[in-house]
């Protein structure tokens, strides 16, 4: 247990570090927080409280709104950290006359207000500042796009990165207050659902007038006002002059130092009342992804969506898709030649019928160069493997989807969606393993089709009945060939084998039905009742062998798999939401009766009957603070890889074998979350913690040699996971900048085994802390500066290892004049220590943009100005340290022409 003490000592040292940081931040905050609070209650002339009124504080010097809030259900409002002195307070509420008064914070900080009714008076739009117009209308936050662009934006994604409260991740995923959005619409029509990266990466920002953030959003219009929704969506509105005609943009760029890189994009769109079109084409050789993550288009998945059937299993996908693991994504290490063609149309056939067609083809050619050094250290064994990889791949993606929606009546809607997806991938990998050269070829073909029918009937204003059927089928075939064989000592009957191959097929089929009833009572309580039946079939086979001349030989039965798993789940679910003023409670009970049949050498039939209870509650502690907690019990079944009865080769030097049985893995735990304010408030805080106990879980028994490794999955009991995260946002009014602190900690305590020895206790610890300061000026200069510290530590009974990674970044946007702008980006990375000079990397990019006219701009782009051609980083496991060194894009300078069509 010595190593566990070391882990606790390490945590204590981190605690001292974070305590010092807390003192520093407290001193920093105190500089800006010498302020008062403004509180009060809004009444009407009949002494009834007015919820949802917008209360704004206006600076008397320049008429800017310096803070705002909405009144609670009790009519209460509070604004913290308001500077002392005289300010104007403005109150807006639907159906009441606008009220404005001048108050003195020192003497009038606590005061109630009375509004008089005016039936024709609608709520006025609230503009937070003249420089950054943001309007609030009920559940919609509307931002004027032109107030956030500065000419450096290529597409919608670039615009969204600059909006307050919006985060765009490396793969294009968009989050607001840490929650991923549902979709990005244009003029209230949705082309791609959660596959919105196809739109955001290709559509120009030029025609966009407003960005609307839709809170409490319902994907199904008949559920509005019935379901409890915390979903968020984005709608883009266009300028009037582009709504009736074709519009678009084109981007042409080519490097002249060196002369080998280019990027070209074209998009055309028309958004008429009857028909909408969005066409996109692009090609590039600078590592960019044309489409981002479109997995949701191919296999839609929506959590907690009434009437929607989620499928959480897939056919096994062969090979390693994520070959690049870099903190800044794959772009700088992927030498590519990608092409995309996409045609998408929405037809409003009648006032009651709509047809949407989505079609795309994506063609990728990539090459990646990487060197890996793995230091193995376990028990009394130590050795090092050195591998060099040069991988080329060619992938073709084809995807087609249709969506049909028919409003049978005002309260009944039928939706049908179907998609067909096909892709093939060819990979060739040249390796040098400890001086031994080898060639590996992999060919993969994938076919999938998905059909879904949803009938929604709104019985009355409080009851909605949903019925849905979903059918999904996936087939994936794969063949691996290698000119070297590393498992000779395992296959005694075969001598002097010089090559190796494996053919595999994975098939998955799903058929499910759900009937769900939502009933909202008059006191705002909600009953959610559903009955469903899901049938899943998994089939898998693989043969391992080698060729001698033209004759192919196969290995013994221990290296072959053929099995079929059929699982039928019939379930009843009851969920209730009860409200008691500021307190909500959500108990849920799922009752399952499951039949499972596993066929391979012998057929195994099992029946399961079990309950899954959970309890959630939320408490509005005060008008801006909310506490959420949950207790849960969950079960997850084993997938293809975990069931596999015999050996399967994942790579040319790795074998894995499953537990040879179907299992339900049970876990239970609790979560606790506290939030203060909202993402658009001056102060916004999120704190989250969770504990999960895995009553039974899958771990590994490793057999590791220098030439190969074998991983046998084993079923163990009692794994414990802990998560703690937090985010603090504070708008510094004096410098008009947002200050953010993020923290994340995760700890896992589990067991594994090496060479059938004693079980090892493993403690895996990860800590991350980040600081960021970002300006929101409408001036000639803006900045974004921050740093992140990542600490990974793994401790076992025999050893302990730790990796410290740092990142710092600085972005500066400077406008020389109205037509000329400069954007500078600098990123610094350091590994294996604090500011380790021997293993640090500094990247500098710049962009100079000149707006020749409203529709034409020229840019000079420089990437990787310090010409960092190699990048090395280290990761750890419970038995090794893995150091990867990637070849990166060299320095290049590029000319770019952008023009509107």
Beta strands, then each sheet from edge to edge (+ up, - down):
strand 1: 36-44
strand 2: 54-58
strand 3: 65-70
strand 4: 76-82
strand 5: 86-92
strand 6: 99-104
strand 7: 113-115
strand 8: 134-137
strand 9: 140-144
strand 10: 166-168
strand 11: 174-176
strand 12: 179-180
strand 13: 184-186
strand 14: 208-217
strand 15: 231-238
strand 16: 247-257
strand 17: 262-271
strand 18: 275-284
strand 19: 335-336
strand 20: 338-348
strand 21: 353-378
strand 22: 381-409
strand 23: 412-433
strand 24: 436-460
strand 25: 463-482
strand 26: 500-520
strand 27: 526-548
strand 28: 551-554
strand 29: 560-580
strand 30: 583-599
strand 31: 603-620
strand 32: 625-637
strand 33: 648-651
strand 34: 654-657
strand 35: 664-676
strand 36: 683-704
strand 37: 709-732
strand 38: 737-754
strand 39: 760-775
strand 40: 781-795
strand 41: 800-815
strand 42: 820-831
strand 43: 840-851
strand 44: 856-863
strand 45: 870-876
strand 46: 880-887
strand 47: 892-900
sheet 1: 4+ 1- 7-
sheet 2: 3+ 2- 5+ 6-
sheet 3: 8+ 9- 14+ 15- 13-
sheet 4: 10+ 11- 12+
sheet 5: 19+ 21- 20+ 18- 17+ 16- 47+ 44- 43+ 42- 41+ 40- 39+ 38- 36- 35+ 32- 31+ 30- 29+ 27- 26+ 25- 24+ 23- 22+
sheet 6: 19+ 21- 20+ 18- 17+ 16- 47+ 44- 43+ 42- 41+ 40- 39+ 38- 37+ 34+ 33-
sheet 7: 19+ 21- 20+ 18- 17+ 16- 47+ 44- 43+ 42- 41+ 40- 39+ 38- 36- 35+ 32- 31+ 30- 29+ 27- 28+
sheet 8: 19+ 21- 46+ 45-
end
